[in-house]
Amino acid sequence: MTASEQASPEIRKNANWLLFLGILLIILGTIGLGMEISLTIGSVLFFGFLILAGGIFQLIDAFKAEGWKSMLYHVLIALFYVAAGIIMISNPLLSAVWMTMAIASMLMVVGILRIFMGMQLRPVSGWGWTVAAGIAAIVLGAMIFAQWPASGFWVIGLFIAIELIMQGWAMVAIAMAAKASTDTVADISQ
């Protein structure tokens, strides 16, 4: 049985939906490539509203949980969330700049750790790919830092657009394999 014959019935049943959704994600991601700043602002605003809502609900919970010894800390954490959400909503570009610095820092640290991990895996076949992934993460982080703070305006939007495109192509590939699987199963049953 080939890989195309192994698609689950659920995937075969939803192949057209997967294909449609994959194409839609590719289109949205491609549009996003032309509007990275807007996509960055929208993402930061969305994240800011989530943090604000989480802080408000945590604050409500803090006052409902009477008798807790740690109620003061609960309230302080909730207020921190509320403040962070308000700051992100009121100034999404500045928030994006700082979030981009955090992303670049994370990429650099993850890259270094991946290189160390790859070196420890050295006797295993393919260890070089882990080292290469680490180097790529460091280079990407360095590129973001080299253009910071300007990179803060577009990096998050670019990453989201690329993610949409990659996920779209993955869904298209799965849908096409499922359609081939459906055709193969139909041919076998005749």
C-alpha positions as CSV (number, residue, x, y, z in Angstrom):
1,M,0.0,0.0,0.0
2,T,1.5,3.3,-1.1
3,A,1.4,6.5,1.0
4,S,-1.3,7.9,-1.1
5,E,-3.5,4.9,-0.4
6,Q,-3.1,5.4,3.4
7,A,-5.1,8.6,3.8
8,S,-7.7,8.3,6.5
9,P,-11.4,8.3,5.5
10,E,-11.9,11.6,7.4
11,I,-9.1,13.3,5.4
12,R,-10.5,11.8,2.1
13,K,-14.0,13.0,3.0
14,N,-12.7,16.5,3.7
15,A,-10.2,16.8,0.9
16,N,-12.1,19.5,-1.0
17,W,-12.5,21.6,2.2
18,L,-8.7,21.2,2.9
19,L,-7.9,22.2,-0.6
20,F,-10.2,25.3,-0.4
21,L,-8.8,26.3,3.0
22,G,-5.2,25.7,1.9
23,I,-5.7,27.9,-1.2
24,L,-7.4,30.6,1.0
25,L,-4.5,30.6,3.5
26,I,-2.0,30.9,0.6
27,I,-3.9,33.9,-0.8
28,L,-4.2,35.5,2.6
29,G,-0.5,34.9,3.3
30,T,0.5,36.4,0.0
31,I,-1.7,39.4,0.6
32,G,-0.1,39.6,4.1
33,L,3.4,39.8,2.4
34,G,2.4,43.1,0.9
35,M,1.1,44.5,4.2
36,E,3.4,43.4,6.9
37,I,3.0,46.5,9.0
38,S,-0.8,46.3,9.1
39,L,-0.6,42.6,9.9
40,T,1.9,43.3,12.7
41,I,-0.3,46.0,14.1
42,G,-3.4,43.8,13.9
43,S,-1.6,40.9,15.6
44,V,-0.3,43.1,18.4
45,L,-3.8,44.6,18.9
46,F,-5.3,41.1,19.0
47,F,-2.7,39.9,21.5
48,G,-3.2,43.1,23.6
49,F,-7.0,42.5,23.8
50,L,-6.4,38.9,24.8
51,I,-4.0,40.0,27.6
52,L,-6.4,42.7,28.7
53,A,-9.3,40.3,28.9
54,G,-7.2,37.7,30.7
55,G,-6.2,40.4,33.3
56,I,-9.8,41.5,33.8
57,F,-11.0,38.0,34.4
58,Q,-8.1,37.3,36.7
59,L,-8.9,40.4,38.6
60,I,-12.5,39.3,39.0
61,D,-11.3,35.9,40.1
62,A,-9.0,37.5,42.7
63,F,-11.9,39.3,44.4
64,K,-14.1,36.2,44.3
65,A,-11.4,34.1,46.0
66,E,-11.7,35.6,49.5
67,G,-9.5,34.3,52.2
68,W,-6.6,33.5,50.0
69,K,-3.3,34.3,51.6
70,S,-1.9,35.3,48.2
71,M,-4.8,37.5,47.2
72,L,-2.5,40.6,47.0
73,Y,-0.2,38.8,44.5
74,H,-3.2,37.6,42.5
75,V,-4.4,41.2,42.2
76,L,-1.0,42.5,41.3
77,I,-0.6,39.9,38.6
78,A,-4.0,40.7,37.2
79,L,-3.2,44.5,37.2
80,F,0.1,43.7,35.4
81,Y,-1.9,41.9,32.7
82,V,-4.4,44.7,32.5
83,A,-1.6,47.3,32.2
84,A,0.3,45.3,29.6
85,G,-2.9,44.9,27.5
86,I,-3.6,48.6,27.7
87,I,-0.1,49.5,26.7
88,M,-0.2,47.1,23.7
89,I,-3.6,48.4,22.6
90,S,-2.7,52.1,23.0
91,N,0.6,51.8,21.3
92,P,0.8,48.7,19.1
93,L,3.8,49.8,17.1
94,L,6.0,50.4,20.1
95,S,4.8,47.1,21.5
96,A,5.7,45.4,18.2
97,V,9.2,46.9,18.3
98,W,9.8,45.4,21.8
99,M,8.2,42.1,20.9
100,T,10.4,41.9,17.9
101,M,13.5,42.4,20.1
102,A,12.2,39.5,22.3
103,I,11.7,37.3,19.2
104,A,15.2,38.1,17.9
105,S,16.7,37.3,21.3
106,M,14.8,34.1,21.5
107,L,16.0,33.1,18.0
108,M,19.6,33.7,19.0
109,V,19.3,31.7,22.2
110,V,17.4,28.9,20.5
111,G,20.0,28.8,17.7
112,I,22.9,28.5,20.2
113,L,21.1,25.7,22.0
114,R,20.3,23.9,18.8
115,I,24.0,24.0,17.8
116,F,25.0,22.5,21.1
117,M,22.2,19.9,20.8
118,G,23.4,19.0,17.2
119,M,27.0,18.7,18.4
120,Q,25.9,16.2,21.1
121,L,23.9,14.2,18.5
122,R,27.0,14.1,16.3
123,P,27.3,10.3,15.9
124,V,23.6,10.2,14.8
125,S,22.9,10.5,11.1
126,G,21.5,13.9,10.2
127,W,23.0,15.8,13.2
128,G,24.2,18.4,10.8
129,W,20.6,19.5,10.1
130,T,20.1,20.4,13.7
131,V,23.3,22.5,13.6
132,A,22.2,24.1,10.4
133,A,18.8,24.9,11.9
134,G,20.7,26.5,14.8
135,I,22.9,28.6,12.5
136,A,19.8,29.7,10.5
137,A,18.1,30.8,13.8
138,I,21.1,32.8,14.8
139,V,21.4,34.4,11.4
140,L,17.7,35.3,11.4
141,G,17.9,36.7,14.9
142,A,21.0,38.7,13.9
143,M,19.3,40.1,10.8
144,I,16.3,41.2,12.9
145,F,18.7,42.9,15.4
146,A,20.7,44.5,12.6
147,Q,17.6,46.4,11.4
148,W,16.0,46.9,14.9
149,P,14.0,49.0,15.8
150,A,12.7,49.4,12.2
151,S,12.3,45.6,11.9
152,G,9.8,45.8,14.7
153,F,7.3,47.3,12.3
154,W,7.3,44.4,9.9
155,V,8.8,41.2,11.3
156,I,5.8,39.9,13.2
157,G,3.6,40.5,10.1
158,L,6.1,38.8,7.8
159,F,6.3,35.8,10.1
160,I,2.5,35.4,10.2
161,A,2.3,35.8,6.4
162,I,5.0,33.1,5.9
163,E,3.2,30.8,8.4
164,L,-0.1,31.3,6.5
165,I,1.5,30.4,3.2
166,M,3.4,27.4,4.6
167,Q,0.3,26.1,6.3
168,G,-1.7,26.7,3.1
169,W,0.7,24.7,1.0
170,A,0.8,21.9,3.6
171,M,-3.0,21.7,3.5
172,V,-3.0,21.7,-0.4
173,A,-0.5,18.9,-0.4
174,I,-2.5,16.8,2.1
175,A,-5.7,17.5,0.1
176,M,-4.1,16.5,-3.2
177,A,-2.7,13.3,-1.6
178,A,-6.2,12.5,-0.2
179,K,-7.8,13.1,-3.6
180,A,-5.2,10.7,-5.1
181,S,-6.0,8.3,-2.4
182,T,-9.7,8.6,-3.1
183,D,-9.1,7.9,-6.8
184,T,-6.9,4.9,-6.0
185,V,-9.5,3.4,-3.6
186,A,-12.2,4.0,-6.2
187,D,-10.1,2.3,-8.8
188,I,-9.4,-0.7,-6.6
189,S,-13.0,-1.2,-5.7
190,Q,-14.1,-1.3,-9.3
